[in-house]
Amino acid sequence: MASLTIYLAALAGWTCGEQPKGPPKLDEAAAVKAVVAHFAKHGIKLQRDERGEWLVADPKADGYDVVVHMRTFPPGATEQEMRDTLRQINLAYMLNVPARVAMSYPGLRGTDRAKKLPKIDQVPVAAKLESLFKEYRPEEPKK
């Protein structure tokens, strides 16, 4: 079991249970960039914050941010290996196998203490993010 855990952690780019420091690898950045561009094409602009989370910048919410996390997987990872890796993380993710990208279910972070956060199912942009992520398919490589 320990060797499987180490193998899965290596697939996700982790060492000793931690995420690597520094910028993402080029192919990882490209995979996330393509998903973010797909969202923008459909009216949702995401912006990365200083913690590495993705915030919905447009449409802007009043009193809160809609937040998601994204993870990528190497080209050789199987669907089962990706799912096994995600099961080890204490955050629920949706997996887009063809894109090799996982996105957390949208969450809310308050920006104004005076305002009460709505329930996530009452935030239309959260539902749209989920739907757009699930429908996204990467472009076929040019031959």
C-alpha positions as CSV (number, residue, x, y, z in Angstrom):
1,M,0.0,0.0,0.0
2,A,2.8,2.4,0.8
3,S,4.4,1.9,-2.6
4,L,1.0,2.7,-4.3
5,T,0.7,5.8,-2.2
6,I,4.2,7.0,-3.2
7,Y,3.5,6.2,-6.9
8,L,0.2,8.1,-6.8
9,A,1.9,11.0,-5.0
10,A,4.6,11.1,-7.7
11,L,1.9,11.2,-10.4
12,A,0.4,14.2,-8.8
13,G,3.8,15.8,-8.4
14,W,3.9,15.6,-4.6
15,T,6.6,14.7,-2.2
16,C,6.0,13.7,1.4
17,G,2.3,14.7,1.1
18,E,3.1,18.3,0.1
19,Q,2.5,20.0,-3.2
20,P,5.6,21.2,-5.0
21,K,6.7,24.8,-4.6
22,G,7.4,27.1,-7.5
23,P,5.6,27.6,-10.8
24,P,3.7,24.7,-12.4
25,K,5.3,22.7,-15.2
26,L,4.6,24.0,-18.7
27,D,2.2,21.2,-19.6
28,E,0.3,21.7,-16.4
29,A,0.0,25.4,-16.9
30,A,-1.2,24.8,-20.5
31,A,-3.9,22.4,-19.4
32,V,-5.3,24.7,-16.7
33,K,-4.9,27.7,-19.1
34,A,-7.1,25.9,-21.7
35,V,-9.8,25.2,-19.1
36,V,-9.7,28.9,-17.9
37,A,-10.0,30.1,-21.5
38,H,-13.0,27.8,-22.0
39,F,-14.7,29.4,-19.0
40,A,-13.9,32.9,-20.3
41,K,-15.3,32.1,-23.7
42,H,-18.6,31.3,-21.9
43,G,-18.7,34.5,-19.8
44,I,-16.8,33.4,-16.6
45,K,-13.4,35.0,-16.1
46,L,-11.2,33.4,-13.5
47,Q,-8.2,35.0,-11.8
48,R,-5.5,33.3,-9.8
49,D,-4.9,34.7,-6.3
50,E,-1.7,34.7,-4.2
51,R,-2.6,31.4,-2.6
52,G,-2.9,29.6,-6.0
53,E,-6.7,29.5,-5.8
54,W,-8.9,30.5,-8.8
55,L,-11.4,33.2,-8.1
56,V,-14.3,34.2,-10.3
57,A,-13.4,37.8,-11.3
58,D,-16.3,38.3,-13.7
59,P,-19.2,38.2,-13.0
60,K,-18.2,39.7,-9.7
61,A,-20.3,38.7,-6.7
62,D,-21.3,41.2,-3.9
63,G,-19.7,40.3,-0.6
64,Y,-18.1,37.1,-1.6
65,D,-15.7,35.3,-4.0
66,V,-16.5,32.1,-5.8
67,V,-13.4,29.9,-5.4
68,V,-12.1,26.7,-7.1
69,H,-8.8,24.8,-7.0
70,M,-7.4,23.0,-10.0
71,R,-4.9,20.1,-10.3
72,T,-3.4,18.5,-13.3
73,F,-2.0,15.0,-14.1
74,P,0.8,13.8,-16.3
75,P,0.0,12.4,-19.8
76,G,0.6,8.8,-18.7
77,A,-1.8,8.8,-15.8
78,T,-4.8,6.5,-16.1
79,E,-8.2,7.5,-15.1
80,Q,-8.0,5.2,-12.1
81,E,-4.7,6.6,-11.0
82,M,-6.1,10.2,-11.2
83,R,-9.2,9.2,-9.2
84,D,-7.0,7.4,-6.6
85,T,-4.9,10.5,-6.2
86,L,-7.9,12.7,-5.8
87,R,-9.3,10.4,-3.0
88,Q,-6.3,11.3,-0.9
89,I,-7.1,15.0,-0.9
90,N,-9.4,16.5,1.7
91,L,-11.3,18.5,-0.9
92,A,-13.9,17.2,-3.3
93,Y,-12.9,17.4,-7.0
94,M,-14.5,16.8,-10.3
95,L,-12.3,15.0,-12.8
96,N,-12.1,15.8,-16.5
97,V,-10.2,12.8,-17.8
98,P,-9.6,13.9,-21.4
99,A,-8.2,17.3,-20.2
100,R,-6.2,15.6,-17.4
101,V,-7.5,18.3,-15.0
102,A,-9.4,18.2,-11.8
103,M,-11.4,21.1,-10.4
104,S,-12.8,21.4,-6.9
105,Y,-16.5,22.0,-6.5
106,P,-17.0,25.7,-6.3
107,G,-16.9,27.3,-2.8
108,L,-17.6,30.7,-1.4
109,R,-15.2,33.0,0.5
110,G,-16.7,36.0,2.2
111,T,-15.2,39.4,1.4
112,D,-17.7,41.5,3.5
113,R,-18.3,40.5,7.0
114,A,-21.5,42.5,7.1
115,K,-23.1,40.3,4.4
116,K,-24.3,36.8,4.9
117,L,-23.0,34.2,2.4
118,P,-25.7,32.6,0.2
119,K,-26.0,28.9,-0.1
120,I,-23.8,27.6,-2.9
121,D,-26.8,26.2,-4.8
122,Q,-28.2,29.7,-5.0
123,V,-25.1,31.0,-6.9
124,P,-25.7,30.6,-10.6
125,V,-22.1,31.1,-11.5
126,A,-21.1,28.1,-9.4
127,A,-23.5,25.8,-11.2
128,K,-22.3,27.2,-14.6
129,L,-18.7,26.6,-13.6
130,E,-19.5,22.9,-12.8
131,S,-21.4,22.4,-16.1
132,L,-18.7,24.1,-18.2
133,F,-16.0,22.1,-16.6
134,K,-17.8,18.8,-17.2
135,E,-18.5,19.6,-20.8
136,Y,-14.9,20.9,-21.6
137,R,-12.9,18.8,-24.0
138,P,-9.4,19.7,-25.0
139,E,-8.5,20.3,-28.7
140,E,-7.1,17.4,-30.5
141,P,-3.3,17.8,-31.1
142,K,-2.5,18.9,-34.6
143,K,-0.9,16.3,-36.8
